[in-house]
Amino acid sequence: MPSAVEIFVPTEIILQIVARVDRSLSGRERQRTLYNLCLVSHQWYSATLSFLYARPKLDGGNTYQKFTTIMCPPAGAPKKSKDLGTLVRRLDLSKLVHHSSNSMTARLITRVKGNLEVFLAPASGFSVNCLSPLSKCTQLRFLDLSLVHESFSLEHLRKTIRSMERLVNLRTPRFMRITQEGLEKEELKWPPKLQTLQLSGTIDVDMASFPWPPNLSSLSLKHCMNLSYEVMTGLLDKLSLEPNLKRLSISTYNRGLQPECINLIPAYLPNLLYLGIPGDLVQDIFFTLIQCHKGGDLALEVLEFGHTHTGDKLDLSMKSIVDTLHQGLPNLRAVGFHTMFGEFDDLDDALLKHAEKRGDKLQISDETFEFDPGTYYFD
């Protein structure tokens, strides 16, 4: 019986196969499949290894322990021929609870800092000791610290990210302290490409003097401990000078919010294209103020009513929204509602008819192109 003939497959073909597997699968299935491909042969191992470690799935203590053992071997362990830490592009520790210590997280960040582009920090196991190695991750594009329970100051955070020239998206720690010390030092500049910011924490400063990132285009306010009328007035007053800001989202998970805070937004930010606000804080007067805006029509294209802030239901009529389509919000084409508020078919019909009537005159910006005309619902 003739023996089987081994067929040589060029490495370029193997790379295309592995790349397609990498794109088509996700989660545990992706990680398991890529691991099995590494076992085929030395050639497949070499071609697949970088894909396997690029986006490790770390959603439990066992997988995390195995990963850290490989990345941070104990003292005296034999050194590996290849620095696997340089292969990691995305490190998501957000699913971990009490699986890591502060020192282990700091060591892990140090090992993967070379080419890390996306980092999501865990709720616990991340402290001020981790900021120093994190500052060395100069290739980061996305940094999420929103789950961190440790209390940092804005000054510490800005020191950490000032060398991240490629950072585009930042979510700050929910217990961050925003004080005057973090604002006065001119050398603590924001990364030049930072466009999307989620701001959280305790505000203990006049927000009218807050130095926003120069290229800020999207701002989310979430888990702010004292977002009072006074704070919102100063915040919006300074934001009105930011020409690039096109998206504003104010989460229900803020303390101190009042309907009067929401009513300020149209006057200060008429060029917003997307606005997300707690639904129960919006009243008919909000739309009356839009119709009476001295600067003419607003640019708003998408309006979203999020989860209730006070526990109350919607306190506005759909007619108020429809009326602004003819005066105040001619480009409004999509309105979103949290599912707790129910469905609004009449408003959906009005939005569709308005979009059809406007035709080519209806503005559709790059910032909101994913929203189709009509109403939509979310959890």
VEXPA-432779 format. One line per 2 residues: number of its first residue (from 1); their letters; for each residue x, y, z of C-alpha. Coordinates in steps of 0.02 Angstrom, whole numbers. Example, Ala and Ser with C-alpha at 12.3 -4.5 7.8 and 13.67 -1.06 7.14 Angstrom:
<titis>
1) AS) 615:-225:390; 684:-53:357
</titis>
This chain:
<titis>
1) MP) 0:0:0; 78:166:-52
3) SA) 119:285:89; 30:454:102
5) VE) 117:596:14; 136:754:116
7) IF) 76:907:21; 165:1070:55
9) VP) 52:1220:82; 135:1391:62
11) TE) 136:1495:221; 45:1636:129
13) II) -104:1520:100; -104:1465:282
15) LQ) -102:1646:338; -255:1683:232
17) IV) -347:1532:305; -304:1582:484
19) AR) -352:1764:452; -523:1710:388
21) VD) -548:1599:541; -498:1744:652
23) RS) -626:1860:572; -770:1737:565
25) LS) -763:1671:744; -770:1756:913
27) GR) -754:1720:1098; -709:1548:1161
29) ER) -743:1465:993; -615:1578:908
31) QR) -485:1548:1042; -511:1359:1043
33) TL) -503:1346:853; -344:1449:840
35) YN) -265:1345:978; -304:1185:882
37) LC) -229:1258:724; -67:1287:818
39) LV) -58:1099:850; -62:1050:666
41) SH) 124:1075:630; 268:1193:661
43) QW) 220:1290:506; 39:1312:563
45) YS) 100:1357:737; 210:1497:670
47) AT) 70:1564:561; -66:1556:694
49) LS) 24:1611:853; 7:1799:825
51) FL) -181:1780:795; -203:1673:951
53) YA) -124:1802:1067; -188:1959:982
55) RP) -357:1957:1072; -355:1831:1216
57) KL) -523:1786:1291; -503:1809:1479
59) DG) -675:1791:1559; -635:1678:1706
61) GN) -507:1643:1840; -440:1483:1760
63) TY) -405:1558:1589; -332:1715:1668
65) QK) -216:1613:1780; -153:1513:1631
67) FT) -126:1672:1531; -30:1762:1668
69) TI) 77:1606:1698; 131:1614:1516
71) MC) 153:1803:1510; 227:1825:1684
73) PP) 319:1663:1725; 386:1642:1902
75) AG) 567:1683:1940; 686:1547:1884
77) AP) 571:1480:1747; 656:1452:1578
79) KK) 641:1599:1459; 537:1576:1302
81) SK) 619:1602:1134; 481:1722:1079
83) DL) 415:1873:1175; 230:1830:1172
85) GT) 184:1995:1256; 222:2090:1096
87) LV) 85:1991:1007; -56:2056:1119
89) RR) -157:2195:1036; -314:2192:1144
91) LD) -318:2153:1330; -494:2145:1404
93) LS) -496:2115:1592; -670:2187:1619
95) KL) -750:2016:1650; -634:1978:1796
97) VH) -696:2007:1973; -571:1955:2106
99) HS) -455:1852:1997; -307:1970:1995
101) SN) -202:2071:2117; -137:2247:2092
103) SM) 41:2185:2072; -6:2050:1947
105) TA) -105:2172:1840; 43:2292:1841
107) RL) 162:2151:1789; 45:2095:1651
109) IT) 30:2271:1579; 220:2284:1581
111) RV) 233:2123:1480; 108:2172:1345
113) KG) 145:2359:1332; 242:2352:1168
115) NL) 98:2338:1043; -56:2351:1153
117) EV) -193:2452:1065; -348:2416:1171
119) FL) -356:2396:1360; -507:2371:1472
121) AP) -464:2372:1657; -544:2258:1789
123) AS) -654:2323:1930; -532:2263:2063
125) GF) -348:2221:2047; -308:2389:1970
127) SV) -230:2524:2078; -119:2677:2066
129) NC) 29:2556:2051; -36:2506:1879
131) LS) -30:2684:1810; 158:2685:1787
133) PL) 166:2531:1673; 6:2589:1587
135) SK) 91:2753:1540; 218:2651:1440
137) CT) 79:2584:1327; 107:2719:1198
139) QL) 16:2625:1058; -152:2628:1147
141) RF) -302:2688:1045; -440:2637:1167
143) LD) -425:2646:1357; -570:2597:1471
145) LS) -548:2626:1659; -734:2647:1694
147) LV) -750:2492:1804; -602:2530:1917
149) HE) -652:2547:2100; -491:2633:2152
151) SF) -500:2821:2173; -382:2918:2059
153) SL) -362:3104:2033; -379:3186:1863
155) EH) -198:3241:1882; -137:3060:1897
157) LR) -240:3009:1746; -175:3149:1635
159) KT) 4:3109:1685; -28:2929:1633
161) IR) -99:2965:1460; 1:3117:1406
163) SM) 122:3010:1301; -16:2910:1215
165) ER) -6:2999:1048; -128:2877:965
167) LV) -264:2875:1100; -435:2910:1023
169) NL) -559:2844:1151; -547:2863:1342
171) RT) -664:2811:1483; -612:2879:1651
173) PR) -628:2790:1821; -800:2809:1900
175) FM) -726:2870:2065; -603:2993:1989
177) RI) -575:3156:2083; -586:3308:1969
179) TQ) -497:3446:2064; -407:3608:2024
181) EG) -235:3524:2039; -271:3425:1882
183) LE) -310:3581:1781; -173:3703:1828
185) KE) -21:3611:1759; 1:3660:1577
187) EL) 119:3515:1541; -23:3392:1573
189) KW) -97:3401:1399; -227:3284:1327
191) PP) -171:3163:1190; -185:3255:1024
193) KL) -299:3126:940; -421:3104:1085
195) QT) -596:3122:1013; -712:3018:1122
197) LQ) -719:3043:1310; -826:2966:1447
199) LS) -808:3075:1601; -848:3008:1775
201) GT) -809:3050:1955; -830:3186:2085
203) ID) -823:3362:2014; -741:3483:2136
205) VD) -694:3622:2016; -774:3760:1915
207) MA) -814:3670:1752; -813:3835:1659
209) SF) -622:3824:1670; -609:3639:1625
211) PW) -482:3609:1484; -573:3492:1366
213) PP) -472:3392:1238; -446:3505:1086
215) NL) -518:3379:961; -663:3317:1068
217) SS) -808:3260:957; -904:3143:1073
219) LS) -935:3164:1261; -1024:3049:1382
221) LK) -1061:3099:1561; -1084:2943:1668
223) HC) -1067:2909:1855; -1036:3093:1894
225) MN) -1070:3114:2079; -1133:3294:2078
227) LS) -1198:3345:1908; -1300:3490:1978
229) YE) -1375:3638:1886; -1225:3747:1933
231) VM) -1100:3616:1872; -1197:3588:1710
233) TG) -1205:3774:1675; -1016:3792:1686
235) LL) -988:3631:1591; -1101:3678:1446
237) DK) -1034:3855:1442; -857:3790:1413
239) LS) -916:3655:1292; -1001:3789:1186
241) LE) -825:3843:1134; -782:3668:1069
243) PN) -820:3673:882; -793:3487:853
245) LK) -916:3421:982; -1056:3330:889
247) RL) -1116:3195:1011; -1170:3216:1192
249) SI) -1236:3077:1303; -1294:3106:1482
251) ST) -1323:2942:1572; -1457:2911:1701
253) YN) -1314:2855:1816; -1271:3032:1868
255) RG) -1316:3116:2033; -1394:3287:2048
257) LQ) -1475:3295:1876; -1632:3401:1858
259) PE) -1746:3443:1711; -1672:3618:1714
261) CI) -1501:3542:1674; -1572:3464:1516
263) NL) -1661:3623:1464; -1493:3713:1454
265) IP) -1424:3603:1315; -1508:3677:1159
267) AY) -1453:3855:1200; -1271:3808:1231
269) LP) -1245:3670:1103; -1350:3705:947
271) NL) -1228:3611:834; -1249:3440:916
273) LY) -1296:3300:796; -1334:3168:928
275) LG) -1406:3193:1103; -1442:3056:1229
277) IP) -1529:3104:1392; -1634:3021:1530
279) GD) -1811:3016:1463; -1902:3065:1622
281) LV) -1805:3229:1636; -1869:3293:1469
283) QD) -2024:3401:1474; -2125:3492:1341
285) IF) -2035:3654:1383; -1875:3576:1315
287) FT) -1951:3575:1141; -2030:3746:1165
289) LI) -1858:3818:1202; -1792:3736:1043
291) QC) -1929:3818:939; -1888:3986:1018
293) HK) -1700:3971:995; -1634:4140:939
295) GG) -1499:4064:831; -1624:3977:718
297) DL) -1641:3791:685; -1532:3666:778
299) AL) -1425:3537:688; -1487:3388:791
301) EV) -1516:3228:690; -1538:3095:825
303) LE) -1622:3113:996; -1619:2970:1121
305) FG) -1721:2953:1281; -1626:2840:1401
307) HT) -1675:2746:1560; -1773:2846:1689
309) HT) -1670:2945:1814; -1803:2970:1948
311) GD) -1912:2817:1919; -2047:2920:1834
313) KL) -2118:2891:1660; -2106:3009:1511
315) DL) -2177:3181:1550; -2195:3247:1374
317) SM) -2313:3235:1227; -2261:3163:1059
319) KS) -2342:3316:979; -2204:3424:1054
321) IV) -2075:3323:959; -2176:3324:797
323) DT) -2198:3514:805; -2009:3540:813
325) LH) -1989:3448:647; -2065:3600:563
327) QG) -1979:3730:672; -1821:3699:771
329) LP) -1764:3524:720; -1787:3507:531
331) NL) -1650:3373:519; -1713:3263:660
333) RA) -1742:3092:582; -1723:2965:723
335) VG) -1788:2961:902; -1740:2819:1019
337) FH) -1830:2760:1176; -1782:2643:1316
339) TM) -1902:2495:1309; -1970:2541:1481
341) FG) -2062:2689:1401; -2159:2584:1274
343) EF) -2178:2610:1086; -2236:2763:989
345) DD) -2302:2717:818; -2375:2889:779
347) LD) -2206:2971:805; -2126:2838:695
349) DA) -2248:2880:554; -2216:3067:576
351) LL) -2028:3045:565; -2040:2936:409
353) KH) -2156:3060:323; -2044:3206:371
355) AE) -1888:3118:304; -1978:3078:140
357) KR) -2038:3257:123; -1866:3330:157
359) GD) -1786:3214:31; -1609:3265:-15
361) KL) -1623:3416:101; -1621:3301:253
363) QI) -1447:3310:327; -1363:3142:363
365) SD) -1193:3165:443; -1052:3040:459
367) ET) -1074:3045:648; -1253:2978:637
369) FE) -1262:2883:472; -1303:2718:561
371) FD) -1475:2784:615; -1620:2757:494
373) PG) -1772:2873:495; -1905:2831:624
375) TY) -1909:2773:804; -1799:2638:880
377) YF) -1795:2550:1048; -1657:2485:1162
379) D) -1631:2406:1333
</titis>
